[in-house]
C-alpha cells in the first residue's frame, strides 16, 4: 500500500514539474507602460504635457450665437440678421535654455446672414446703405485665421494683435471706432521690471483684419490720388505698465503714403511723386475697481491721427474708402489723404475717445457699458 502511495505521489510530482517547465518555456507578455497625460502648471490653468515631450499644450475656444434686428435701408433687405461662429484656440509652450518658446493660433469659422453678412469688414452689426438681400447681404460662411504667431523671449513674429492697440474691443462683440487689428508683424519687447515694458514693432497694415487691397486699413486714398508701393511697413512703438491697480499704455505709429500722381479739378493728371507720411498717437488706462465688485474695471482711451485714420478704427469698415468729402455708391467714405483743386495733397486728421465699464452683478453675471466718439 505504501508503495502504491509513493508511486502516485511521485507521478503527481513529475506531472507538476513537467507542467512547470512547459509554463516557463511560454513567451512572456508584459503590458506596455502607460504614459499618462500630466498636468502642466507652469503657464496657468488648462495646460497639459503632450505625452513624450516637454511641450505644454492648451486647447480651447468658444461657440457664439448672435441675433440682431434693425431698420432696413431698403425693402429688398431683411430687418434682422443671424450669426453663428466657432473659434478654436491652440496654445503650445516649451521651456528652453533661452526662454519660453510659444506658438499660438486662433481659427474661426463664421456663418452670417442679413445685417451681419452685409457689413464692411464683417465685424459689426451695421450694413452699408444699398446692400441688397440677394447681394452682399446674402447668407454665407467665412473663415478667418485671426491669430498665428511665435513668441521666443522678447521676439513676437507672425499674425498678432497690433502693439498700437490698447482697448481693442475687449468688452464688446461689435466693432467700435477704436484701434483693433490683427496683422502680420515683427516686434521686440523689452521688460524693465515693476510691470514696465516697451515694444518696437514693424507692422504690415495691408494684412489687417478684414482689409482689402487699394482700400486697405492704413492705405486707403483720397479722390484723384494714386499711391505707389510702400518702402517699409508701419513703425509702431509703445510704452506699457501693468500693476495691481490696472494698466496704462502710450503708443505711436508712423506710416508711409508714397504718392504716385494726383488729379486736379479739371481732370488733369499732376505728376506729384512724393513721400507723404501719416502718424498717430494714443493713450489709454485700465483701472481695476475691486471696491465695486471682483473683476470690475474701467477703460479710458483717446487717440489722434494725421494721415493715418485707420488707427482711429476707420479702416476696412463702414466709413472708410477713397473719397474725402462726398458720397459714392450711397456710402459716406473717408480717405487718409485728400487732394486740393490744384492737385496738391493734404492729410486728413481726426481723433477718437473711448470709455468702457465692466461690472459683475454676481460672480457669473456681468454687464458692459461702452461708448466711443470720433
C-alpha positions as CSV (number, residue, x, y, z in Angstrom):
1,X,0.0,0.0,0.0
2,X,2.8,2.3,0.9
3,X,4.4,1.5,-2.4
4,X,1.2,2.5,-4.3
5,X,1.0,5.8,-2.4
6,X,4.7,6.5,-3.2
7,X,4.2,5.8,-6.9
8,X,1.1,8.1,-7.0
9,X,2.8,10.9,-5.2
10,X,5.9,10.5,-7.4
11,X,3.7,10.6,-10.6
12,X,1.9,13.8,-9.3
13,X,5.2,15.5,-8.6
14,X,6.5,14.5,-12.1
15,X,3.5,15.9,-13.8
16,X,3.8,19.2,-11.8
17,X,7.4,19.5,-12.7
18,X,6.7,19.0,-16.4
19,X,3.8,21.5,-16.3
20,X,6.1,24.0,-14.6
21,X,8.8,23.5,-17.2
22,X,6.3,24.0,-20.0
23,X,4.9,27.1,-18.4
24,X,8.4,28.6,-18.0
25,X,9.0,28.0,-21.7
26,X,6.0,30.0,-22.9
27,X,6.7,33.6,-24.2
28,X,6.1,36.3,-21.6
29,X,3.6,39.1,-22.4
30,X,4.2,42.3,-20.4
31,X,1.8,45.2,-20.6
32,X,3.2,48.2,-22.4
33,X,3.9,51.1,-20.0
34,X,1.0,53.5,-19.9
35,X,2.0,57.2,-20.5
36,X,-0.5,59.3,-18.6
37,X,-1.3,62.9,-19.5
38,X,0.3,65.1,-16.9
39,X,-0.9,68.5,-15.8
40,X,1.4,71.4,-16.7
41,X,1.1,74.1,-14.0
42,X,4.0,76.3,-15.3
43,X,1.8,78.5,-17.5
44,X,-1.6,78.6,-15.7
45,X,-4.7,76.5,-15.7
46,X,-5.7,74.2,-18.6
47,X,-2.2,73.2,-19.8
48,X,-1.1,69.6,-20.1
49,X,2.1,67.9,-21.3
50,X,2.0,66.4,-24.7
51,X,2.9,62.7,-24.0
52,X,6.5,62.0,-24.7
53,X,7.5,65.7,-24.9
54,X,8.3,68.7,-22.7
55,X,5.8,70.9,-24.5
56,X,2.7,72.1,-22.6
57,X,-0.5,72.5,-24.6
58,X,-3.8,74.2,-24.0
59,X,-6.8,73.7,-26.4
60,X,-9.8,76.0,-26.1
61,X,-12.3,78.1,-27.9
62,X,-15.9,79.1,-27.9
63,X,-19.1,79.0,-29.9
64,X,-21.2,82.2,-30.3
65,X,-24.8,82.6,-31.4
66,X,-25.9,86.2,-32.2
67,X,-29.1,87.8,-33.5
68,X,-29.9,91.4,-34.3
69,X,-32.9,93.4,-35.6
70,X,-32.8,96.9,-37.1
71,X,-34.1,99.3,-39.6
72,X,-33.9,98.4,-43.3
73,X,-32.1,100.7,-45.7
74,X,-34.4,99.4,-48.5
75,X,-37.3,97.0,-49.0
76,X,-35.0,94.4,-50.5
77,X,-33.2,93.9,-47.2
78,X,-34.1,91.7,-44.2
79,X,-34.9,93.5,-41.0
80,X,-32.8,91.1,-39.0
81,X,-29.6,89.2,-39.1
82,X,-28.2,85.9,-37.6
83,X,-24.7,84.8,-36.9
84,X,-23.0,81.6,-35.7
85,X,-19.3,81.5,-35.0
86,X,-17.0,78.7,-33.9
87,X,-13.5,79.6,-32.6
88,X,-10.5,77.2,-31.9
89,X,-7.5,78.3,-29.8
90,X,-4.3,76.2,-29.7
91,X,-1.5,77.4,-27.4
92,X,1.8,75.4,-27.1
93,X,4.7,76.4,-24.9
94,X,8.1,74.8,-24.4
95,X,10.7,75.8,-21.8
96,X,14.2,76.2,-23.4
97,X,17.6,77.3,-22.2
98,X,16.9,80.7,-23.9
99,X,13.4,81.3,-22.6
100,X,9.9,80.1,-23.3
101,X,9.1,79.2,-26.9
102,X,5.4,79.8,-27.6
103,X,3.3,79.2,-30.6
104,X,-0.4,80.2,-30.8
105,X,-3.1,80.2,-33.4
106,X,-6.8,81.1,-33.4
107,X,-9.0,80.0,-36.2
108,X,-12.6,81.0,-36.8
109,X,-15.5,79.9,-39.0
110,X,-18.5,82.2,-39.2
111,X,-21.8,81.9,-40.9
112,X,-23.8,85.2,-41.2
113,X,-26.9,86.5,-42.9
114,X,-28.9,89.7,-43.2
115,X,-27.4,92.6,-41.3
116,X,-24.2,90.7,-40.5
117,X,-23.4,89.5,-44.0
118,X,-23.6,93.0,-45.4
119,X,-21.1,94.6,-43.1
120,X,-17.9,96.1,-44.4
121,X,-15.1,94.2,-42.6
122,X,-17.6,91.7,-41.3
123,X,-17.2,92.6,-37.6
124,X,-20.1,94.8,-36.7
125,X,-23.9,94.6,-36.9
126,X,-24.2,97.5,-39.4
127,X,-24.7,97.2,-43.1
128,X,-23.8,99.8,-45.7
129,X,-26.7,101.6,-47.4
130,X,-27.7,99.9,-50.7
131,X,-26.7,96.4,-49.8
132,X,-29.4,94.1,-51.3
133,X,-30.9,91.0,-49.8
134,X,-29.7,88.9,-52.7
135,X,-26.4,90.7,-53.0
136,X,-23.6,91.1,-50.5
137,X,-26.1,90.7,-47.6
138,X,-27.0,87.1,-48.5
139,X,-26.0,84.2,-46.2
140,X,-22.5,82.9,-46.4
141,X,-19.7,81.2,-44.4
142,X,-16.3,82.8,-44.0
143,X,-13.1,81.5,-42.5
144,X,-10.5,83.7,-40.7
145,X,-7.0,83.0,-39.4
146,X,-7.4,85.5,-36.6
147,X,-4.0,84.9,-34.9
148,X,-0.9,82.8,-35.7
149,X,2.3,83.9,-34.0
150,X,5.5,82.7,-32.5
151,X,7.0,84.2,-29.3
152,X,10.5,83.5,-28.2
153,X,11.9,85.6,-25.5
154,X,11.4,89.2,-26.4
155,X,10.5,88.5,-30.1
156,X,6.9,88.2,-31.5
157,X,6.6,87.2,-35.1
158,X,3.6,86.4,-37.2
159,X,-0.1,87.4,-37.1
160,X,-0.8,89.1,-33.8
161,X,-2.7,92.0,-32.2
162,X,-1.2,95.3,-33.1
163,X,1.1,96.7,-30.4
164,X,-0.5,100.1,-31.0
165,X,-3.9,98.8,-29.7
166,X,-4.9,99.1,-26.0
167,X,-8.7,98.9,-25.6
168,X,-9.2,96.6,-28.6
169,X,-12.9,95.9,-28.2
170,X,-12.1,93.9,-25.1
171,X,-15.7,94.2,-23.8
172,X,-17.7,94.1,-27.0
173,X,-18.6,91.8,-29.9
174,X,-19.4,94.8,-32.2
175,X,-16.6,96.9,-33.5
176,X,-16.5,100.4,-32.1
177,X,-14.4,103.2,-33.5
178,X,-11.2,102.2,-31.9
179,X,-7.8,100.7,-32.9
180,X,-8.3,96.9,-33.1
181,X,-6.4,95.0,-35.7
182,X,-4.7,91.6,-36.0
183,X,-2.0,91.7,-38.7
184,X,1.4,90.4,-39.7
185,X,4.2,91.9,-37.7
186,X,7.7,91.5,-36.2
187,X,8.2,93.0,-32.8
188,X,10.7,93.3,-30.0
189,X,9.6,93.8,-26.4
190,X,12.0,94.9,-23.6
191,X,10.9,94.5,-19.9
192,X,12.2,96.7,-17.2
193,X,10.7,95.3,-14.0
194,X,7.8,96.6,-11.8
195,X,5.4,95.8,-14.7
196,X,7.0,98.3,-17.2
197,X,7.7,97.3,-20.8
198,X,8.4,98.9,-24.2
199,X,7.9,97.5,-27.7
200,X,9.0,98.4,-31.2
201,X,7.0,96.7,-33.9
202,X,7.1,96.6,-37.7
203,X,3.5,96.0,-38.9
204,X,2.1,95.3,-42.3
205,X,-1.2,97.2,-42.4
206,X,-2.2,95.6,-45.7
207,X,-2.8,92.4,-43.8
208,X,-5.0,93.9,-41.1
209,X,-8.3,92.3,-40.0
210,X,-11.0,92.5,-42.7
211,X,-8.9,94.7,-45.1
212,X,-8.9,94.9,-48.9
213,X,-6.1,95.9,-51.2
214,X,-6.5,99.5,-52.5
215,X,-8.9,100.1,-49.7
216,X,-6.8,98.7,-47.0
217,X,-6.5,99.7,-43.4
218,X,-3.9,102.4,-43.3
219,X,-3.6,102.8,-47.1
220,X,-6.9,104.0,-48.4
221,X,-6.6,107.1,-50.5
222,X,-8.5,110.3,-51.5
223,X,-10.3,111.1,-54.7
224,X,-8.0,111.7,-57.6
225,X,-5.0,110.2,-55.9
226,X,-2.9,107.2,-56.8
227,X,-0.4,105.6,-54.4
228,X,2.8,103.8,-55.2
229,X,4.0,100.8,-53.2
230,X,5.3,101.4,-49.7
231,X,9.0,101.2,-49.0
232,X,8.6,99.9,-45.4
233,X,5.9,98.7,-43.1
234,X,4.4,100.9,-40.4
235,X,6.6,101.5,-37.4
236,X,4.8,101.2,-34.1
237,X,6.3,101.9,-30.6
238,X,4.5,101.6,-27.2
239,X,5.3,102.0,-23.5
240,X,3.2,100.0,-21.1
241,X,2.8,99.3,-17.4
242,X,0.8,96.5,-15.8
243,X,0.4,96.6,-12.0
244,X,-2.1,95.7,-9.3
245,X,-4.2,98.8,-9.9
246,X,-4.5,98.2,-13.6
247,X,-2.7,99.0,-16.8
248,X,-1.7,102.0,-18.9
249,X,-0.2,102.4,-22.4
250,X,1.2,105.2,-24.6
251,X,1.6,104.2,-28.2
252,X,2.6,105.9,-31.5
253,X,2.7,104.9,-35.2
254,X,4.4,106.2,-38.3
255,X,3.1,105.1,-41.8
256,X,4.2,105.9,-45.3
257,X,2.0,107.1,-48.2
258,X,4.1,107.2,-51.3
259,X,2.2,109.4,-53.8
260,X,2.4,108.4,-57.5
261,X,0.1,111.0,-59.0
262,X,-2.9,113.3,-58.4
263,X,-5.7,114.7,-60.5
264,X,-6.7,118.4,-60.3
265,X,-10.1,119.9,-60.5
266,X,-10.0,119.9,-64.4
267,X,-9.1,116.3,-64.5
268,X,-5.5,116.8,-65.4
269,X,-3.0,114.3,-64.1
270,X,-0.4,116.0,-61.9
271,X,2.8,114.2,-61.7
272,X,3.4,114.8,-58.0
273,X,5.6,111.9,-56.9
274,X,6.5,112.4,-53.3
275,X,6.7,110.6,-49.9
276,X,3.8,111.5,-47.7
277,X,3.8,110.3,-44.1
278,X,1.0,109.7,-41.6
279,X,1.2,109.3,-37.9
280,X,-1.0,108.5,-34.9
281,X,-0.7,108.7,-31.1
282,X,-2.8,107.0,-28.5
283,X,-3.0,106.9,-24.7
284,X,-5.1,104.6,-22.6
285,X,-5.6,103.5,-19.0
286,X,-7.4,100.5,-17.5
287,X,-8.4,100.9,-13.8
288,X,-9.4,97.9,-11.7
289,X,-12.4,98.6,-9.4
290,X,-12.5,95.8,-6.8
291,X,-14.3,98.2,-4.4
292,X,-17.4,97.7,-6.6
293,X,-17.0,94.0,-7.3
294,X,-14.3,91.5,-8.0
295,X,-13.3,91.8,-11.7
296,X,-14.8,95.2,-12.3
297,X,-12.7,97.6,-14.4
298,X,-12.9,100.8,-16.4
299,X,-11.1,101.6,-19.7
300,X,-10.5,105.2,-20.8
301,X,-8.7,105.9,-24.1
302,X,-8.0,108.8,-26.5
303,X,-6.2,108.9,-29.9
304,X,-5.3,111.4,-32.6
305,X,-4.2,110.7,-36.2
306,X,-2.8,112.7,-39.1
307,X,-2.9,110.9,-42.4
308,X,-3.5,107.5,-40.6
309,X,-7.2,107.3,-39.8
310,X,-7.1,103.5,-39.6
311,X,-5.5,103.9,-36.2
312,X,-8.8,105.5,-35.1
313,X,-10.8,102.5,-36.2
314,X,-11.9,103.8,-39.6
315,X,-10.1,101.3,-41.7
316,X,-11.8,98.5,-43.7
317,X,-15.1,99.3,-42.1
318,X,-18.2,101.3,-42.9
319,X,-17.0,104.8,-43.2
320,X,-13.6,104.0,-44.9
321,X,-12.8,104.2,-48.6
322,X,-11.4,106.5,-51.2
323,X,-13.3,109.9,-51.1
324,X,-12.8,112.7,-48.6
325,X,-16.0,114.8,-48.6
326,X,-18.6,113.2,-50.9
327,X,-20.9,110.3,-51.1
328,X,-20.2,107.4,-53.6
329,X,-22.3,104.4,-54.1
330,X,-24.6,105.5,-51.2
331,X,-21.6,105.2,-48.8
332,X,-20.0,108.0,-46.9
333,X,-16.3,107.3,-47.2
334,X,-13.2,108.9,-45.8
335,X,-9.6,108.8,-47.0
336,X,-6.2,109.3,-45.3
337,X,-5.1,111.9,-47.9
338,X,-7.2,114.5,-49.7
339,X,-6.5,116.3,-53.0
340,X,-7.0,120.0,-53.5
341,X,-8.4,121.7,-56.6
342,X,-4.8,122.3,-57.8
343,X,-3.8,118.6,-57.3
344,X,-1.9,119.1,-54.1
345,X,-2.1,116.5,-51.3
346,X,-3.2,117.1,-47.7
347,X,-3.5,114.7,-44.9
348,X,-6.9,114.0,-43.2
349,X,-6.9,114.4,-39.4
350,X,-9.1,113.0,-36.7
351,X,-9.4,112.0,-33.1
352,X,-11.4,109.5,-31.0
353,X,-12.3,108.8,-27.4
354,X,-13.5,105.5,-25.8
355,X,-14.9,104.6,-22.4
356,X,-15.8,101.1,-21.4
357,X,-17.0,99.7,-18.0
358,X,-17.4,96.1,-16.9
359,X,-19.4,95.3,-13.8
360,X,-20.1,91.9,-12.2
361,X,-23.5,91.7,-10.6
362,X,-22.7,88.2,-9.4
363,X,-19.6,86.1,-10.0
364,X,-21.3,84.6,-13.1
365,X,-23.4,87.5,-14.3
366,X,-21.9,90.7,-15.7
367,X,-22.7,93.6,-18.0
368,X,-20.7,96.1,-20.0
369,X,-21.4,99.7,-20.9
370,X,-19.3,101.1,-23.8
371,X,-19.2,104.4,-25.7
372,X,-17.0,105.9,-28.4
373,X,-16.9,109.1,-30.3
374,X,-14.7,110.1,-33.2
